[in-house]
C-alpha cells in the first residue's frame, strides 16, 4: 500500500478543482432507440481532421503559404518550428 503524498496544489487551485467537481454532470446525449454503440474515436474523427500546413511568420502571426487554406475562427493549431541551418 502506498502512502499518500502531500497535495502540491495551491489553495486557489484546490478550491477551483472542488468547484469543478461539484458542478452537475452533463445529461447523456439523446440517441435513437436502435442506435448502435461506437467508440469515441469514431465520434472524434468526424469532428476534427488534423492537417499539416506550411506557413510563414510575419509580425508574430502565422500565415499559411497556400492561399486556398482557410482556418476556422478559433482553430487550435500546433506550430512546429524549423530552426535555421
MOPAC internal coordinates of N, CA, C and O (Angstrom, degrees):
PM7 1SCF
backbone

  N    0.0000 0     0.00 0     0.00 0    0    0    0
  C    1.4543 1     0.00 0     0.00 0    1    0    0
  C    1.5289 1   108.61 1     0.00 0    2    1    0
  O    1.2310 1   120.51 1   -44.78 1    3    2    1
  N    1.3189 1   116.62 1   135.22 1    3    2    1
  C    1.4591 1   120.73 1  -178.29 1    5    3    2
  C    1.5230 1   109.92 1   -87.78 1    6    5    3
  O    1.2310 1   121.47 1   -28.36 1    7    6    5
  N    1.3071 1   114.80 1   151.64 1    7    6    5
  C    1.4666 1   119.52 1   176.49 1    9    7    6
  C    1.5217 1   108.55 1   -89.43 1   10    9    7
  O    1.2310 1   119.51 1   -41.17 1   11   10    9
  N    1.3171 1   118.53 1   138.83 1   11   10    9
  C    1.4632 1   120.16 1  -179.37 1   13   11   10
  C    1.5281 1   110.81 1   -66.35 1   14   13   11
  O    1.2310 1   121.39 1   -39.94 1   15   14   13
  N    1.3392 1   114.94 1   140.06 1   15   14   13
  C    1.4637 1   120.94 1   178.48 1   17   15   14
  C    1.5259 1   109.34 1   -89.43 1   18   17   15
  O    1.2310 1   121.14 1   -18.00 1   19   18   17
  N    1.3116 1   115.42 1   162.00 1   19   18   17
  C    1.4731 1   120.69 1   176.92 1   21   19   18
  C    1.5246 1   109.04 1   -66.88 1   22   21   19
  O    1.2310 1   120.65 1   -36.71 1   23   22   21
  N    1.3160 1   116.37 1   143.29 1   23   22   21
  C    1.4564 1   121.94 1   179.53 1   25   23   22
  C    1.5249 1   109.20 1   -77.50 1   26   25   23
  O    1.2310 1   119.73 1   -66.49 1   27   26   25
  N    1.3513 1   118.12 1   113.51 1   27   26   25
  C    1.4718 1   119.92 1  -176.17 1   29   27   26
  C    1.5264 1   113.58 1   -81.60 1   30   29   27
  O    1.2310 1   119.45 1   177.55 1   31   30   29
  N    1.3392 1   118.66 1    -2.45 1   31   30   29
  C    1.4634 1   120.45 1  -176.83 1   33   31   30
  C    1.5270 1   111.22 1   -71.64 1   34   33   31
  O    1.2310 1   121.58 1   -30.62 1   35   34   33
  N    1.3198 1   114.59 1   149.38 1   35   34   33
  C    1.4640 1   119.85 1   175.99 1   37   35   34
  C    1.5336 1   108.17 1   -73.77 1   38   37   35
  O    1.2310 1   120.10 1   -20.01 1   39   38   37
  N    1.3332 1   117.41 1   159.99 1   39   38   37
  C    1.4692 1   119.24 1   178.00 1   41   39   38
  C    1.5297 1   112.50 1   -58.16 1   42   41   39
  O    1.2310 1   119.95 1   142.86 1   43   42   41
  N    1.3225 1   117.70 1   -37.14 1   43   42   41
  C    1.4643 1   120.47 1   179.35 1   45   43   42
  C    1.5252 1   110.33 1   -66.03 1   46   45   43
  O    1.2310 1   120.66 1   137.49 1   47   46   45
  N    1.3287 1   116.35 1   -42.51 1   47   46   45
  C    1.4667 1   119.95 1   179.17 1   49   47   46
  C    1.5295 1   110.39 1   -66.52 1   50   49   47
  O    1.2310 1   120.30 1   139.32 1   51   50   49
  N    1.3111 1   117.03 1   -40.68 1   51   50   49
  C    1.4607 1   121.30 1   179.21 1   53   51   50
  C    1.5332 1   110.17 1   -61.90 1   54   53   51
  O    1.2310 1   120.32 1   137.38 1   55   54   53
  N    1.3461 1   117.00 1   -42.62 1   55   54   53
  C    1.4634 1   121.20 1   178.66 1   57   55   54
  C    1.5238 1   110.56 1   -64.56 1   58   57   55
  O    1.2310 1   120.18 1   138.70 1   59   58   57
  N    1.3326 1   117.27 1   -41.30 1   59   58   57
  C    1.4691 1   121.00 1   178.58 1   61   59   58
  C    1.5306 1   110.73 1   -63.94 1   62   61   59
  O    1.2310 1   120.35 1   137.47 1   63   62   61
  N    1.3269 1   116.93 1   -42.53 1   63   62   61
  C    1.4632 1   120.55 1   178.29 1   65   63   62
  C    1.5230 1   110.93 1   -61.87 1   66   65   63
  O    1.2310 1   120.21 1   139.65 1   67   66   65
  N    1.3180 1   117.20 1   -40.35 1   67   66   65
  C    1.4614 1   121.00 1   178.15 1   69   67   66
  C    1.5292 1   111.07 1   -66.49 1   70   69   67
  O    1.2310 1   120.54 1   141.60 1   71   70   69
  N    1.3338 1   116.57 1   -38.40 1   71   70   69
  C    1.4616 1   120.57 1   178.38 1   73   71   70
  C    1.5230 1   110.57 1   -63.88 1   74   73   71
  O    1.2310 1   120.46 1   136.57 1   75   74   73
  N    1.3317 1   116.73 1   -43.43 1   75   74   73
  C    1.4665 1   120.83 1   179.27 1   77   75   74
  C    1.5218 1   110.17 1   -64.42 1   78   77   75
  O    1.2310 1   120.12 1   137.85 1   79   78   77
  N    1.3256 1   117.38 1   -42.15 1   79   78   77
  C    1.4598 1   121.18 1  -179.37 1   81   79   78
  C    1.5286 1   111.69 1   -65.95 1   82   81   79
  O    1.2310 1   119.85 1   152.31 1   83   82   81
  N    1.3338 1   117.89 1   -27.69 1   83   82   81
  C    1.4608 1   121.30 1  -177.88 1   85   83   82
  C    1.5290 1   112.54 1   -83.37 1   86   85   83
  O    1.2310 1   119.65 1   168.31 1   87   86   85
  N    1.3225 1   118.28 1   -11.69 1   87   86   85
  C    1.4659 1   120.76 1  -179.52 1   89   87   86
  C    1.5209 1   109.84 1   -66.64 1   90   89   87
  O    1.2310 1   120.12 1   -31.75 1   91   90   89
  N    1.3325 1   117.37 1   148.25 1   91   90   89
  C    1.4681 1   119.36 1   179.35 1   93   91   90
  C    1.5239 1   111.15 1   -66.53 1   94   93   91
  O    1.2310 1   121.00 1   -30.80 1   95   94   93
  N    1.3271 1   115.69 1   149.20 1   95   94   93
  C    1.4630 1   120.73 1   179.07 1   97   95   94
  C    1.5235 1   109.87 1   -71.64 1   98   97   95
  O    1.2310 1   120.64 1   -25.42 1   99   98   97
  N    1.3195 1   116.38 1   154.58 1   99   98   97
  C    1.4555 1   121.08 1   176.42 1  101   99   98
  C    1.5215 1   109.45 1   -70.95 1  102  101   99
  O    1.2310 1   120.81 1   -31.61 1  103  102  101
  N    1.3011 1   116.05 1   148.39 1  103  102  101
  C    1.4572 1   120.10 1   177.48 1  105  103  102
  C    1.5282 1   109.35 1   -69.56 1  106  105  103
  O    1.2310 1   119.95 1   -32.67 1  107  106  105
  N    1.3241 1   117.69 1   147.33 1  107  106  105
  C    1.4705 1   118.58 1   177.82 1  109  107  106
  C    1.5261 1   109.95 1   -65.09 1  110  109  107
  O    1.2310 1   120.22 1   -29.70 1  111  110  109
  N    1.3290 1   117.19 1   150.30 1  111  110  109
  C    1.4635 1   119.24 1  -178.78 1  113  111  110
  C    1.5273 1   110.84 1   -65.57 1  114  113  111
  O    1.2310 1   121.16 1   -31.91 1  115  114  113
  N    1.3141 1   115.38 1   148.09 1  115  114  113
  C    1.4624 1   120.10 1   177.92 1  117  115  114
  C    1.5203 1   108.50 1   -83.77 1  118  117  115
  O    1.2310 1   120.83 1   -66.74 1  119  118  117
  N    1.3297 1   116.02 1   113.26 1  119  118  117
  C    1.4552 1   122.00 1  -179.43 1  121  119  118
  C    1.5249 1   109.02 1  -115.55 1  122  121  119
  O    1.2310 1   120.57 1   -29.95 1  123  122  121
  N    1.3205 1   116.52 1   150.05 1  123  122  121
  C    1.4572 1   118.22 1   174.99 1  125  123  122
  C    1.5257 1   110.07 1   -64.17 1  126  125  123
  O    1.2310 1   120.68 1   -24.29 1  127  126  125
  N    1.3316 1   116.31 1   155.71 1  127  126  125
  C    1.4564 1   121.24 1  -175.40 1  129  127  126
  C    1.5188 1   114.65 1   -57.82 1  130  129  127
  O    1.2310 1   119.29 1   145.18 1  131  130  129
  N    1.3032 1   118.95 1   -34.82 1  131  130  129
  C    1.4660 1   121.59 1  -177.03 1  133  131  130
  C    1.5182 1   113.57 1   -97.81 1  134  133  131
  O    1.2310 1   119.56 1  -161.31 1  135  134  133
  N    1.3263 1   118.44 1    18.69 1  135  134  133
  C    1.4631 1   120.73 1  -177.18 1  137  135  134
  C    1.5236 1   110.34 1   -68.40 1  138  137  135
  O    1.2310 1   120.95 1   -47.04 1  139  138  137
  N    1.3345 1   115.79 1   132.96 1  139  138  137
  C    1.4620 1   121.12 1   178.37 1  141  139  138
  C    1.5240 1   109.21 1   -82.83 1  142  141  139
  O    1.2310 1   119.86 1   -40.02 1  143  142  141
  N    1.3380 1   117.87 1   139.98 1  143  142  141
  C    1.4653 1   119.41 1   177.95 1  145  143  142
  C    1.5314 1   110.44 1   -68.71 1  146  145  143
  O    1.2310 1   120.87 1   -31.66 1  147  146  145
  N    1.3219 1   115.94 1   148.34 1  147  146  145
  C    1.4606 1   120.75 1   177.40 1  149  147  146
  C    1.5229 1   108.64 1  -142.58 1  150  149  147
  O    1.2310 1   120.27 1   -27.85 1  151  150  149
  N    1.3364 1   117.10 1   152.15 1  151  150  149
  C    1.4635 1   119.77 1   179.18 1  153  151  150
  C    1.5265 1   111.21 1   -65.52 1  154  153  151
  O    1.2310 1   120.67 1   -24.87 1  155  154  153
  N    1.3126 1   116.32 1   155.13 1  155  154  153
  C    1.4628 1   121.02 1  -178.90 1  157  155  154
  C    1.5304 1   111.04 1   -63.21 1  158  157  155
  O    1.2310 1   119.67 1   152.91 1  159  158  157
  N    1.3285 1   118.23 1   -27.09 1  159  158  157
  C    1.4672 1   120.85 1   179.25 1  161  159  158
  C    1.5242 1   111.19 1   -61.45 1  162  161  159
  O    1.2310 1   120.11 1   146.13 1  163  162  161
  N    1.3242 1   117.39 1   -33.87 1  163  162  161
  C    1.4625 1   120.68 1   178.38 1  165  163  162
  C    1.5339 1   109.53 1   -64.56 1  166  165  163
  O    1.2310 1   120.73 1   136.93 1  167  166  165
  N    1.3157 1   116.20 1   -43.07 1  167  166  165
  C    1.4573 1   120.44 1   179.14 1  169  167  166
  C    1.5310 1   110.89 1   -64.86 1  170  169  167
  O    1.2310 1   120.34 1   135.09 1  171  170  169
  N    1.3230 1   116.96 1   -44.91 1  171  170  169
  C    1.4606 1   120.27 1  -178.27 1  173  171  170
  C    1.5166 1   111.81 1   -68.20 1  174  173  171
  O    1.2310 1   119.66 1   147.42 1  175  174  173
  N    1.3108 1   118.25 1   -32.58 1  175  174  173
  C    1.4633 1   121.21 1  -179.61 1  177  175  174
  C    1.5215 1   110.99 1   -63.40 1  178  177  175
  O    1.2310 1   120.35 1   148.37 1  179  178  177
  N    1.3246 1   116.93 1   -31.63 1  179  178  177
  C    1.4662 1   119.83 1   179.47 1  181  179  178
  C    1.5194 1   111.75 1   -74.40 1  182  181  179
  O    1.2310 1   120.17 1   150.19 1  183  182  181
  N    1.3172 1   117.28 1   -29.81 1  183  182  181
  C    1.4608 1   120.57 1  -175.09 1  185  183  182
  C    1.5233 1   113.02 1   -85.36 1  186  185  183
  O    1.2310 1   120.05 1   145.52 1  187  186  185
  N    1.3146 1   117.50 1   -34.48 1  187  186  185
  C    1.4591 1   120.82 1  -172.87 1  189  187  186
  C    1.5185 1   109.67 1  -129.05 1  190  189  187
  O    1.2310 1   121.18 1   -52.46 1  191  190  189
  N    1.2912 1   115.35 1   127.54 1  191  190  189
  C    1.4581 1   120.70 1   175.40 1  193  191  190
  C    1.5178 1   107.84 1  -122.16 1  194  193  191
  O    1.2310 1   120.11 1   -80.64 1  195  194  193
  N    1.3231 1   117.40 1    99.36 1  195  194  193
  C    1.4662 1   119.21 1  -179.18 1  197  195  194
  C    1.5323 1   111.22 1   -61.94 1  198  197  195
  O    1.2310 1   121.15 1   -37.40 1  199  198  197
  N    1.3152 1   115.40 1   142.60 1  199  198  197
  C    1.4547 1   121.31 1   177.79 1  201  199  198
  C    1.5161 1   109.03 1  -137.33 1  202  201  199
  O    1.2310 1   120.87 1   -28.94 1  203  202  201
  N    1.2971 1   115.95 1   151.06 1  203  202  201
  C    1.4574 1   121.41 1   173.12 1  205  203  202
  C    1.5292 1   107.15 1  -104.29 1  206  205  203
  O    1.2310 1   120.70 1   -51.64 1  207  206  205
  N    1.3184 1   116.26 1   128.36 1  207  206  205
  C    1.4640 1   121.53 1  -177.19 1  209  207  206
  C    1.5197 1   108.25 1  -133.12 1  210  209  207
  O    1.2310 1   120.57 1   -49.83 1  211  210  209
  N    1.3342 1   116.52 1   130.17 1  211  210  209
  C    1.4570 1   120.61 1   175.54 1  213  211  210
  C    1.5167 1   109.09 1   -79.65 1  214  213  211
  O    1.2310 1   120.75 1   -37.53 1  215  214  213
  N    1.3275 1   116.17 1   142.47 1  215  214  213
  C    1.4508 1   119.66 1  -179.11 1  217  215  214
  C    1.5105 1   111.42 1  -153.14 1  218  217  215
  O    1.2310 1   120.92 1    -5.13 1  219  218  217
  N    1.3145 1   115.84 1   174.87 1  219  218  217
  C    1.4507 1   122.68 1   178.89 1  221  219  218
  C    1.5279 1   107.76 1  -132.22 1  222  221  219
  O    1.2310 1   120.98 1   -32.05 1  223  222  221
  N    1.3282 1   115.73 1   147.95 1  223  222  221
  C    1.4639 1   120.96 1   179.38 1  225  223  222
  C    1.5231 1   108.93 1   -96.25 1  226  225  223
  O    1.2310 1   121.01 1   -53.55 1  227  226  225
  N    1.3342 1   115.67 1   126.45 1  227  226  225
  C    1.4620 1   121.67 1   176.50 1  229  227  226
  C    1.5118 1   107.47 1  -130.10 1  230  229  227
  O    1.2310 1   120.19 1   -59.15 1  231  230  229
  N    1.3063 1   117.23 1   120.85 1  231  230  229
  C    1.4623 1   122.79 1   179.23 1  233  231  230
  C    1.5303 1   112.50 1    53.14 1  234  233  231
  O    1.2310 1   120.63 1  -142.47 1  235  234  233
  N    1.3252 1   116.41 1    37.53 1  235  234  233
  C    1.4515 1   120.95 1   177.06 1  237  235  234
  C    1.5141 1   115.00 1    83.35 1  238  237  235
  O    1.2310 1   119.48 1  -179.92 1  239  238  237
  N    1.3252 1   118.60 1     0.08 1  239  238  237
  C    1.4593 1   122.47 1   178.15 1  241  239  238
  C    1.5199 1   109.61 1  -110.15 1  242  241  239
  O    1.2310 1   120.33 1   -39.03 1  243  242  241
  N    1.3191 1   116.98 1   140.97 1  243  242  241
  C    1.4573 1   121.61 1   178.84 1  245  243  242
  C    1.5194 1   108.60 1   -91.63 1  246  245  243
  O    1.2310 1   121.19 1   -55.11 1  247  246  245
  N    1.3213 1   115.33 1   124.89 1  247  246  245
  C    1.4652 1   121.33 1   179.62 1  249  247  246
  C    1.5265 1   108.77 1  -116.35 1  250  249  247
  O    1.2310 1   119.40 1   -55.83 1  251  250  249
  N    1.3445 1   118.75 1   124.17 1  251  250  249
  C    1.4632 1   120.04 1   176.09 1  253  251  250
  C    1.5276 1   110.45 1   -62.64 1  254  253  251
  O    1.2310 1   120.75 1   -36.81 1  255  254  253
  N    1.3449 1   116.18 1   143.19 1  255  254  253
  C    1.4590 1   120.11 1   178.65 1  257  255  254
  C    1.5292 1   111.37 1   -73.21 1  258  257  255
  O    1.2310 1   120.18 1   148.41 1  259  258  257
  N    1.3151 1   117.26 1   -31.59 1  259  258  257
  C    1.4582 1   121.65 1   180.00 1  261  259  258
  C    1.5314 1   108.54 1   -85.97 1  262  261  259
  O    1.2310 1   119.37 1   -65.28 1  263  262  261
  N    1.3330 1   118.81 1   114.72 1  263  262  261
  C    1.4588 1   120.20 1  -178.05 1  265  263  262
  C    1.5347 1   113.34 1   -66.77 1  266  265  263
  O    1.2310 1   120.01 1   164.68 1  267  266  265
  N    1.3401 1   117.58 1   -15.32 1  267  266  265
  C    1.4659 1   120.23 1   179.67 1  269  267  266
  C    1.5257 1   111.71 1   -78.42 1  270  269  267
  O    1.2310 1   120.07 1   165.22 1  271  270  269
  N    1.3359 1   117.47 1   -14.78 1  271  270  269
  C    1.4655 1   121.23 1  -178.88 1  273  271  270
  C    1.5221 1   108.75 1   -78.15 1  274  273  271
  O    1.2310 1   120.78 1   -57.65 1  275  274  273
  N    1.3106 1   116.11 1   122.35 1  275  274  273
  C    1.4661 1   122.24 1   177.18 1  277  275  274
  C    1.5151 1   107.63 1  -119.92 1  278  277  275
  O    1.2310 1   120.18 1   -59.21 1  279  278  277
  N    1.3147 1   117.26 1   120.79 1  279  278  277
  C    1.4543 1   121.97 1   178.50 1  281  279  278
  C    1.5232 1   108.97 1   -94.31 1  282  281  279
  O    1.2310 1   120.42 1   -42.59 1  283  282  281
  N    1.3415 1   116.80 1   137.41 1  283  282  281
  C    1.4565 1   118.80 1   178.31 1  285  283  282
  C    1.5253 1   110.95 1   -64.67 1  286  285  283
  O    1.2310 1   120.87 1   -27.28 1  287  286  285
  N    1.3186 1   115.94 1   152.72 1  287  286  285
  C    1.4677 1   120.76 1   176.62 1  289  287  286
  C    1.5189 1   109.36 1   -58.19 1  290  289  287
  O    1.2310 1   119.88 1   -44.23 1  291  290  289
  N    1.2993 1   117.84 1   135.77 1  291  290  289
  C    1.4587 1   125.71 1   179.99 1  293  291  290
  C    1.5242 1   112.39 1    62.41 1  294  293  291
  O    1.2310 1   119.92 1  -150.74 1  295  294  293
  N    1.3294 1   117.75 1    29.26 1  295  294  293
  C    1.4664 1   120.94 1   177.21 1  297  295  294
  C    1.5210 1   109.13 1   -69.23 1  298  297  295
  O    1.2310 1   120.91 1   -34.04 1  299  298  297
  N    1.3196 1   115.87 1   145.96 1  299  298  297
  C    1.4573 1   120.80 1   175.91 1  301  299  298
  C    1.5140 1   108.01 1   -87.88 1  302  301  299
  O    1.2310 1   120.92 1   -45.71 1  303  302  301
  N    1.3185 1   115.84 1   134.29 1  303  302  301
  C    1.4613 1   120.27 1  -179.50 1  305  303  302
  C    1.5191 1   109.64 1  -131.47 1  306  305  303
  O    1.2310 1   121.52 1   -25.90 1  307  306  305
  N    1.3134 1   114.70 1   154.10 1  307  306  305
  C    1.4568 1   121.92 1   172.36 1  309  307  306
  C    1.5205 1   105.72 1  -117.88 1  310  309  307
  O    1.2310 1   120.18 1   -54.24 1  311  310  309
  N    1.3057 1   117.27 1   125.76 1  311  310  309
  C    1.4595 1   121.95 1  -178.00 1  313  311  310
  C    1.5169 1   108.61 1  -102.90 1  314  313  311
  O    1.2310 1   120.69 1   -54.94 1  315  314  313
  N    1.3248 1   116.29 1   125.06 1  315  314  313
  C    1.4555 1   122.41 1   176.23 1  317  315  314
  C    1.5129 1   106.47 1  -111.76 1  318  317  315
  O    1.2310 1   120.83 1   -59.64 1  319  318  317
  N    1.3061 1   116.01 1   120.36 1  319  318  317
  C    1.4578 1   121.87 1  -174.99 1  321  319  318
  C    1.5217 1   110.26 1   -97.28 1  322  321  319
  O    1.2310 1   120.69 1   -49.78 1  323  322  321
  N    1.3238 1   116.29 1   130.22 1  323  322  321
  C    1.4582 1   121.22 1   172.94 1  325  323  322
  C    1.5211 1   107.58 1   -93.26 1  326  325  323
  O    1.2310 1   120.64 1   -63.53 1  327  326  325
  N    1.3177 1   116.39 1   116.47 1  327  326  325
  C    1.4683 1   120.87 1  -179.67 1  329  327  326
  C    1.5264 1   109.13 1   -67.51 1  330  329  327
  O    1.2310 1   120.37 1   -41.15 1  331  330  329
  N    1.3287 1   116.90 1   138.85 1  331  330  329
  C    1.4738 1   118.70 1   177.11 1  333  331  330
  C    1.5223 1   110.51 1   -64.17 1  334  333  331
  O    1.2310 1   121.34 1   -37.34 1  335  334  333
  N    1.2999 1   115.05 1   142.66 1  335  334  333
  C    1.4795 1   120.87 1  -177.43 1  337  335  334
  C    1.4984 1   111.81 1   -78.37 1  338  337  335
  O    1.2310 1   120.10 1   180.00 1  339  338  337

